Amino acid sequence: MREAVIVDAVRTPIGKGRPGGALHEVNAVDLLAHVLAATVERTGIDPAGIDDVIGGIVTQAGEQAANMTRRALLAAGYPESVPATTVDRQCGSSQQAVHFAAQGVISGAYDIAVAAGVESMGRVPMGANLAGSADPLGEGYRKRYPEGHVGQGVAAELIAARWGLSRRRMDEYALNSHARAARAARDGAFDAQLAPIAGLARDEGIREGSTPEAMAGLRPVYHDPDTAARFPQITWDVTAGNSSPLSDGAAAVLVMSREKAESLGLVPLARLHAFAVAADDPLYMLTAVVPATRKVLQRAGLSMDDIDLFEINEAYASVVLAWAEETGADLGRVNADGGAIALGHPLGASGARLMTTLVHALHARGARFGLQAMCEAGGLSNATVVERL
């Protein structure tokens, strides 16, 4: 069977997703084009040989709508003969793009594919693609779930309550994420994966010097009296400090067959070993990382002990902590260079961003196996196992 390998993985520094953020003035098309161009520049490949570019975008509205990936590759200077498509599996969109690219290579449909993602949350706000929709749910959905579901922040609160995660524990986890990211940035751990843009050469959201006392002073952001009455078990401990921020950024992963890489004289970074998607309770929404992890390990023929590094998206501290409780993971091996709480979570870019961080971290540490899992709206998750080459 053909093997799919990652030859390069690159990302922009992540900017704050708001007016005044370092990347706010960069059109999302140009943000994605930047990493697509960097992929070609860094590897020296002829872009005419790319069979497909698969981009992940969550809020497909405005400049991010209408198969924006195609416009981005043209903006990057790729030949007009290179096709593109855009996918949406919510926060796992560009991780799904990696899956599709690898599966295309393994099947023989592709020799070379680029999996990428972008989100400009400051320019295209979350939910903009639902604007004007009178009924995004439909009759059948409402009939099945008459009490209705909740937003991701309340889901994170429900997870904290169900797994008994205290405010202090979530805040400590968040502080550790910032400390790890700050150390990685100072030590140059991100240098090989970054393509600076618009004067930004470092992830903008990393904070140093915060304290438990400062974190404890932050107010909960999702408290609502009606929701509190519905879910009395919630103690309202999710804050801006222990959650990922709104972010702008892009990332790209160059995938090809091992044979193609060898013929081009390219040295792969990693082999794409196993893939899984899973789903769970849509009310809790963010817990599918647990069954996805178990599923991908089973497919890979590996155990948790075999995995050297984990990248579990830090949409909220409660998600990673609950996942660790269920899987028995050693948190010392999880998000070793910091996670989305510190680095940021540009929705459509995050899957490719985590993969970029993971493969470079495996090489920096001489480690073998890495596992990435992403919590996604609707109770979904992608999980991927990669092996350093």
N, C-alpha and C positions, 0 to 999 in steps of 0.2 A: 504494500500500500504506500502511496506517495506520502511524504511528510511535508507539513507546512511549517516554515520557520520564519522567525522575525529577524529581519536584516537590520532594521533601524527603527528607533522610536524617539520621537521628538515632541516637545510641547512648548507653548509660550509660557512665560511667567504668568501667573494668574493675578488679574487685577480686581480691585473692589468693584462690584457690580452696581454702581450708582453714579450719578453726575459728580464729576470731580475725581472719579477713579482713573487710574493711569491709562486704561484702555477704553475709556468711555467714548472717545471721539473716533475710534476705529470701527468702521462698518464691519458687521459680522462676516460679510463675504470676504473682506480683506484679511480678517483675523484667521479664517480657515485657509485662505490662499497662502498665508505666510508659512504655515507648517507644511502645506503641500509642496511649496517651492523648496523649503528647507530639506525635505525628504530627498528630493532630486539632487540638490546641491551637495548634501552630505555624503551621498552614496555614489554619485556620478552616473546613475542609471539614465538610460534614454527613456523619457516619459512616454514616448510612442509605444513602448513595449508593455505599458500597464494595461491589463485587461479590463479593470473596473476600479472605480473609486467609490467606496461606500461610506457615507457620512452619517453621523448621528446628530440629530437636533431634536430637542424636546418641544420648545415653543415655536412651532412652525407658523409664524405670522410675520407680517411686514417683511423686512429684509431677509428674514430667516425662512421664508415660505417658498413654495413652488420649486421644490428640488434645488435648493440653494447650493448643494454640493457641486452641481454642474457649473454654476456661475463661478464658484470658487476655484475650480480647477482651471477654467479658462483664464480667470484673473491671475492664476499662478503661472501662466504661460504654457500649460500643457497643450499638446496638439488637439485640434478640434475633433480628432478621431477617437479620443479617450472618453468612454461613457462614464456615467455617474448615477447614483441613486441615493436617496436619503431615507433613513429608517427612524422609527420612534418606538423604543421600548422604555420610555420614560428615562429615569436616571441611568439606566443601563444601555442607552441607545448606541454609544460608540463601542461598548464592550460587545454588544450584539453585532456591530459592524465587523469587529475582529473575528467573531465566530463565523459570520457569513464569508468573510475573506478566506479564512483558513479552510472552511468546509468546501469552498469553491476550488481551492488549490488541491486539497486531498482528493476530491472527486475527479479532478482533471479538467474542470470547467475553466479554471484560471491557471496561468503560470505565475503571474504577478498581480497583486491587488494592493491597494492602499485602503486601510480602515482608519477613519478619522472622525473627529467630532468637534463641535463648537457650540458655545452659548454665550451670547452677550446679554446678560440678565439686566444690565443697566439700560440698554437700548430697547430690548424687546422683553417687557415684563412678563413674569409667569402668569399664565391664564389669558394672555392676549389672544391666543388662538381660539378661545371659547367666547370671546366678546360677541354679544348679539345673539347667542344661542338661547332660545327660550327654554329648551329642555334637553340638556346633554345626556340625560340618563335613559330616557325611554320608559315606556309603561312596564315592560317585562322586568327590567332591573328594579324599578321601584316596588313592584309586587313581590319580588323575591326578598328585598331588603327594605321592608316598610319603615323601619326605624331610621334608616339612612346611615351613611358612613360619615367619617370625620376627615379633617385635613391631616397632613402628615405630622404637623406639630402635636396635635392631640393624640395621634397614634403613638408618637414617641413618648408621650406622657403615660398612655396606657401600658406601653412596654415597661416603662420604669416601675409602674405600680405592680404589674404582674410578676416581675422578677425581683421586686424588693430593692430597687436601685436608689440609693439615697442621693440627695442633692450634692452632698459632700463628695461622694464617690464619682459622680458624673463630672463635677468641677475639677477634681484631681486628674481625672482622665484627660480632660480638655487642656489643662495646664501642661500635662506631659506631652500632648500632641504639639503644642507650641514650642516646648523646650526641645523636642526632637527635631522639629523642622528648622528651628533657629540654629541648632548645632550643625545639621546637615548643610544648611546654606553657608554657614561660616567655614565649614571644612571643604567646601567645593563639591559636595556630593551630587548637587544638581547640575553642575556645569555641563556635563556631557549630554544632558537631555534638554537643555534650554536653548531656545531660539529667541533672543531678545527682540522686542518690538516696541516702537513708539517711545523709546527711551527707557523702557522698563526691562531691567535685567534680573530682577529678584521678585519672588512672590510677594505681593503687596500686603497680604493679610497677616503675615507672621508677626506675632507680638512677643516681645521679651520683657521680662521684669514684672509680669502680672503676679498677683498674690492670691492665695485662697480667700483672704479678706475682701479683696476687690471683686472676686468672682461671686462671693456670697452676697454682695450688695446689689447684684443685678436682679431686676424684677422678672418674674415669669412672663413669657410673651404670648402665651396661648390661653390664658385664663378667660373663661366666659361663664357667667352665672348659669345659663341654661345647660351648657355642657357639664358644668360642675354638678348640677342636680342629676343629670343623667348618669354620670360616672363618679359616684362619691368616693371611689377608691383612689382617685387621682389626688396627689398632694401638690401638684403644680410646681415642678422643679426644673422644667426645661426653660433655659434662658438663651439669650443671644451668645453667651459665653460658652455654653456646652453644646452648641449647634453649629453647623456649617454656615458661613455667610453667603449672601448673594455675590456672584462672581462672574467675571468675564475671562474667557480663555479658549484655547484650541489645542488639539493634540493630534498626532498622526502616527500610524504604525505601518511599516512596509512589510508585507507578507508575500512570500513566494515559496515555490517548491525548493527543496534542498538541492535538487539537480540544477535548477535555474541559477540559484545562488552560486554554486560551484562553477557553472559555465561562465558567469559574469565576474568571477574572481572575488566574490563578496564573502565575508566571514559572518555567519549568522550569530545573533546574540542568544537566541533561544528557540527551542522547539515547542510548538503548540501541542500539548500532550493530550488534553481531554477537555470536553465542553459539557455544560449542562444548563438547562433552564428549569426553574421550579416556580411553584405558586403556593400561596398560603392564604390565611384568613384576610380578606380585604379590609376588615375593620382595623385590625392591628397593622396591616399594610406593609410593614417594614421587616417582618420576621421571616420572609422566605429565604433569606441568606442561610438559615439553618438547614432546611432540607436541600437547598442547592449545594451547599458544601458537602453534605453527606452523599449526595448523588454524584457529584463530580469525582469525589475520592473513590467511590465504588467503581466508576467507569475507568479511572486511572489505575486501579489496582493498588492504591496507596492508602496509608492511614494518616491521621493528624501528625503523628510522630515523624513521618517521612518528609513533611513540609518544613522547609527552612525559614521561609518568609511568607507572611500573609499580608495582603492588601484588602482590607474590609472597609468599604466606604463609610466615612464618618459623617453621614448626614446628620446624625445626632449621637452623642456619647452613649445614650441608652441602647442604641441598636448594636453597637460593637460589644458593649458589656454583656448584653443578653445573649448575643451570639457566642461569646466566650464561655458564659455559664453553661450553655447547652452543649458546646463542642469540647469543652475542656482545654481550649487553646491557651498556650503560654503567651500572655500579653507582651512579653519581651520580644516576641517574634512578629508581632502585629503592628503594621504601619510604622516600621522601624525608623523611617525618616520623617515622621509626622504624617498626619492625614488631613482630611478635608476641613476639619475644624480650624486648622492653622493655615493650610495651603489654599483652601477655597474649593468650591463645588460648582463649577460652571456646567450645568446639568448635562447637556449633550456631549460635552468634551470629557466628562469625568471617567468614563470607562476606558478610553484611550489614554487619559492622563495616568490613571492607576497602573495600567499595563506598562506605560513608559517608565514610571517610577520603579515598578517591580523588577523589570528585566535589568535595568541599570543597577539596582541595589543588589541583585543576585551576583552580578559580575563584580561589583565592588567588594563583596564579602566572600567571593569564591564559593558561593552556595549553589546547591543543585536545583531543588524544586521550589516553586512559588505557587501560591493559590490566591486568586482574586475573586471576590464576591461583591455584588452590588445590590443594595436594597432599592426597590423600585415601586412607584405608585401603583396602586391596584393590587398589591400583594404579590409582586413578582420579584424574581432575582435571576441574574446570570452568574455562573461560576466558571472559572477557567483554571486549569493547571498548566504551567509552563515549566520546561526543563532547560536550564542554562546549558549552552553548548560551548 
